[in-house]
């Protein structure tokens, strides 16, 4: 058996990883490709998604492919789990297999920094996937040149959900994975902070009234994704998706566009969340979740106002609190001259 080994954080696994495995099976004459998720990797800018959750997504992504397997060997190895340790352990467990370690351009360029790389090269063959050509080729390496795929884990975490299998997308949406990174990617710092404090209040209200707190968190974090659009761009969305709202004040359009963006870009079809986002400015949503998102947006503690009275009413009686906030907001909109 000739086995390809593809290591990484897989946070999350995406279609580009699957494309590498498919190409490796075909071009390198492999019998199988094993995906090896890292247990821990030192990152400067973010913590990894919990190992167990990354594994669940990988299991769902690999399920349709009989020649792609999930290998959890690094779960039981000391951390940090160096490649040399992983390979030695695999060689000991499967002495009859030949292994090929699959890497990309960036890893190939820094291979001399890997621990015990000379010994590693004696134990396993390397296959290099390159977006362009390889300037300097070395004996003992296999090269797959001019390979590229648009997907990246960073882009997926920032909302490119089209680049992951449907089953993986479902896990991300069901757990609320990456919503903070998506909000951070689309909102300026001040608006992002509003999403953080507002969603925290939404979760508190949801727990008080028996509403799903995960839905409150997702809707709260993502409700303002479209608020940074200029009027011309926003009008383009409205003309296509919400023509009935074209005569309303354009600063209100972001609520409709936000709901449409969640549906068309994140493939989020939860009607409660979509309704809550679509009416978070005007307060026309009928569900308890919609009322909570409307309230939390208007009395967000991050705005710096004294909301003690309003919050107390909303925690005690959701409908009464909703009516109170709605009355106060309508007075504000009239003052601002906004057509709702």
C-alpha positions in Angstrom: 0.0 0.0 0.0 1.2 3.5 -0.9 -0.3 6.0 1.4 -0.3 9.8 1.1 -0.2 11.8 4.3 -1.8 15.2 4.4 -1.3 17.0 7.7 -2.6 20.3 8.9 -4.9 22.1 11.4 -8.0 21.7 9.1 -9.7 24.6 10.7 -11.9 23.9 8.9 -11.3 21.3 6.2 -12.4 22.7 2.8 -12.7 21.8 -0.9 -9.1 22.7 -1.5 -7.9 19.9 0.8 -10.2 17.4 -0.9 -8.9 18.6 -4.3 -5.3 18.0 -3.2 -6.2 14.5 -2.1 -8.0 13.7 -5.3 -5.1 14.9 -7.4 -2.6 13.1 -5.2 -4.5 9.8 -5.7 -4.4 10.2 -9.4 -1.0 11.8 -10.1 1.1 10.1 -7.4 -0.3 6.6 -7.8 -1.5 6.4 -4.2 -3.8 3.8 -2.8 -5.2 6.1 -0.1 -4.7 9.6 1.4 -4.8 9.9 5.2 -5.7 13.3 6.7 -3.8 14.0 9.9 -5.2 16.9 12.0 -2.9 18.6 14.4 -3.9 18.5 18.0 -2.2 21.8 18.8 -0.3 24.3 16.7 1.2 27.5 18.0 -0.6 30.4 16.3 0.0 34.1 17.0 -3.4 35.5 16.0 -6.0 32.9 17.0 -6.8 29.8 19.0 -7.6 26.6 17.1 -11.2 25.3 17.0 -11.4 22.4 19.5 -9.9 19.2 18.1 -13.1 17.2 18.5 -15.1 19.7 16.5 -12.5 19.8 13.7 -12.6 16.0 13.6 -16.4 16.0 13.3 -16.2 18.3 10.3 -13.4 16.1 8.7 -15.4 12.9 9.2 -18.4 14.4 7.4 -16.2 15.8 4.6 -14.4 12.5 4.0 -17.4 10.2 4.3 -18.1 10.1 0.6 -14.6 9.1 -0.4 -13.5 5.5 0.2 -9.8 6.3 -0.5 -9.6 9.2 1.9 -9.2 8.3 5.6 -9.0 10.2 8.9 -5.9 9.5 10.9 -6.0 10.7 14.6 -2.5 9.6 15.5 -1.4 13.0 16.7 -4.1 13.0 19.3 -2.1 10.6 21.4 1.4 12.0 20.6 3.3 14.5 22.8 2.8 18.1 21.9 4.0 19.8 19.8 3.7 16.8 17.5 6.7 17.0 15.1 6.3 15.4 11.7 9.3 13.1 12.5 7.5 11.7 15.5 4.3 11.2 13.6 6.1 9.4 10.7 8.2 7.2 13.1 5.0 6.2 14.9 3.2 5.4 11.6 6.2 3.4 10.3 6.2 1.3 13.5 2.4 0.7 13.3 2.3 0.0 9.6 5.7 -1.3 8.6 4.3 -2.8 5.3 3.1 0.6 4.0 5.0 3.2 2.0 4.2 6.7 3.0 4.3 10.0 1.0 4.1 13.2 2.9 2.2 15.9 0.9 3.3 19.5 1.4 2.8 22.9 -0.4 5.2 25.5 -1.7 5.6 27.3 1.6 6.4 24.2 3.5 8.9 23.1 0.8 10.7 26.4 1.0 11.1 26.1 4.8 11.8 22.3 4.9 15.3 22.8 6.2 13.8 24.2 9.4 11.9 21.0 10.2 13.0 18.9 13.1 15.3 16.0 12.0 14.5 16.7 8.3 17.4 14.6 7.0 16.2 11.5 8.9 12.6 12.3 7.9 13.5 12.3 4.2 15.0 8.8 4.7 11.8 7.6 6.2 9.2 9.1 3.9 9.0 10.5 0.4 7.8 14.1 -0.1 5.3 15.2 -2.7 5.3 19.0 -3.3 2.1 20.7 -4.6 3.1 23.9 -6.2 0.9 26.8 -7.4 3.5 27.6 -10.0 6.7 25.9 -11.1 9.5 24.7 -8.8 12.6 26.7 -9.4 15.0 24.3 -7.6 14.1 20.6 -7.7 15.8 18.1 -5.5 16.3 14.3 -5.9 13.9 12.2 -4.0 10.9 14.6 -4.2 7.8 14.2 -6.3 6.4 17.4 -7.8 2.8 18.3 -8.7 3.2 21.7 -10.4 0.6 24.3 -11.5 -1.9 23.1 -8.9 -4.1 25.7 -7.4 -7.5 25.9 -5.7 -9.2 29.1 -4.5 -10.3 27.8 -1.1 -8.5 28.6 2.0 -9.3 28.0 5.7 -8.8 31.7 6.4 -11.4 32.7 3.8 -13.8 30.1 5.0 -13.6 31.4 8.5 -14.4 34.8 7.1 -17.5 33.7 5.3 -16.6 31.8 2.2 -18.8 28.9 3.1 -19.2 28.0 -0.5 -15.7 26.4 -0.3 -16.7 23.7 2.1 -18.9 20.6 1.6 -22.5 21.0 2.6 -22.2 18.6 5.6 -19.3 20.7 7.0 -21.3 23.9 6.4 -24.1 22.4 8.5 -21.8 21.7 11.4 -20.5 25.3 11.3 -24.0 26.8 11.2 -25.3 24.5 13.9 -22.5 25.3 16.3 -22.1 29.0 15.4 -18.4 28.4 14.4 -16.5 31.4 13.0 -19.3 34.0 13.4 -16.9 36.3 15.3 -14.3 36.1 12.6 -17.0 36.7 9.9 -18.3 39.8 11.8 -14.7 41.1 12.3 -14.1 40.7 8.5 -17.1 42.7 7.5 -17.5 45.2 10.3 -15.3 48.1 11.3 -13.8 47.8 14.8 -16.5 49.9 16.4 -19.4 48.0 14.7 -17.7 44.7 15.5 -17.6 45.6 19.2 -21.3 46.5 19.0 -22.0 43.0 17.6 -20.1 41.4 20.5 -21.8 43.3 23.3 -25.2 43.2 21.6 -25.1 39.5 21.0 -24.1 38.9 24.7 -27.3 40.8 25.7 -29.3 38.8 23.2 -28.1 35.5 24.6 -29.0 36.7 28.1 -32.5 37.6 27.0 -32.8 34.3 25.1 -31.9 32.3 28.2 -34.4 34.3 30.3 -37.3 33.6 27.9 -36.6 30.0 26.7 -35.3 30.9 23.3 -32.3 29.1 21.7 -29.2 31.0 22.9 -27.1 29.8 19.9 -29.6 31.4 17.5 -29.5 34.6 19.5 -25.7 34.6 19.4 -25.5 33.9 15.6 -28.1 36.5 14.8 -26.6 39.0 17.1 -23.0 38.6 15.8 -24.1 38.8 12.2 -27.0 41.2 12.1 -24.9 44.2 11.0 -22.8 42.6 8.2 -24.2 44.8 5.5 -24.2 48.1 7.4 -20.9 49.2 5.9 -22.3 49.2 2.3 -22.5 52.5 0.5 -25.8 53.6 -0.9 -25.1 52.6 -4.5 -24.1 49.1 -3.6 -26.9 48.7 -1.2 -29.4 49.8 -3.8 -28.2 47.1 -6.1 -29.0 44.4 -3.6 -32.4 46.0 -2.8 -33.4 46.2 -6.5 -32.7 42.5 -6.9 -33.8 41.0 -3.6 -36.1 43.5 -1.8 -37.6 45.9 -4.4 -40.6 46.4 -2.0 -38.2 48.3 0.3 -36.7 50.6 -2.3 -38.7 53.6 -1.0 -37.6 53.2 2.5 -34.6 55.2 3.9 -31.5 53.6 2.5 -29.8 53.4 6.0 -32.5 50.8 6.9 -31.7 48.6 3.9 -28.8 46.8 5.7 -31.3 44.7 7.7 -32.8 43.2 4.5 -29.4 42.8 2.8 -27.9 41.2 5.9 -30.6 38.5 5.9 -30.1 37.9 2.2 -26.3 37.7 2.6 -26.7 35.1 5.3 -28.9 33.0 3.0 -27.0 33.4 -0.3 -23.4 33.5 1.1 -23.5 31.4 4.2 -26.3 29.1 3.1 -28.1 29.8 6.4 -31.7 28.8 6.0 -32.9 29.1 9.6 -36.1 31.2 9.2 -36.0 32.4 12.8 -32.5 33.8 12.4 -33.2 35.3 9.0 -36.3 37.0 10.2 -34.5 38.3 13.3 -31.8 39.9 11.1 -34.2 41.1 8.4 -36.3 43.2 10.9 -33.7 44.1 13.5 -33.9 47.8 12.7 -37.7 48.3 12.2 -38.9 45.7 14.7 -41.5 44.0 12.5 -40.4 40.5 13.2 -43.0 38.4 15.1 -40.9 35.6 16.7 -39.5 35.9 20.2 -36.0 35.7 18.7 -36.7 38.6 16.4 -38.0 40.6 19.3 -34.8 39.8 21.3 -32.5 40.9 18.5 -34.5 44.1 18.0 -34.3 44.9 21.7 -30.6 43.9 22.1 -29.7 46.1 19.1 -31.5 49.1 20.5 -30.3 48.9 24.1 -26.9 47.4 23.5 -24.9 48.2 26.7 -22.0 49.1 24.5 -23.7 52.3 23.4 -23.0 53.8 26.8 -26.5 54.7 27.8 -28.2 53.8 31.1 -30.4 50.8 30.1 -31.1 49.6 33.6 -34.9 50.2 33.4 -35.3 48.9 29.9 -33.3 45.8 30.5 -35.1 44.9 33.7 -38.5 45.2 31.9 -37.3 43.1 28.9 -35.9 40.4 31.2 -39.1 40.2 33.2 -41.6 40.4 30.3 -40.4 40.1 26.7 -43.5 41.4 25.0 -43.8 44.4 27.4 -40.1 45.2 26.9 -40.5 44.9 23.2 -43.3 47.4 23.1 -41.4 49.8 25.3 -38.3 49.7 23.1 -40.4 49.9 20.0 -42.1 53.1 21.2 -38.8 54.7 22.1 -37.3 53.7 18.8 -40.2 55.0 16.8 -39.8 58.4 18.5 -36.1 58.4 17.6 -36.7 57.5 14.0 -39.3 60.3 13.6 -36.8 62.7 15.1 -34.2 61.6 12.6 -36.7 61.8 9.7 -36.3 58.2 8.6 -39.0 56.7 6.5 -39.8 53.2 7.9 
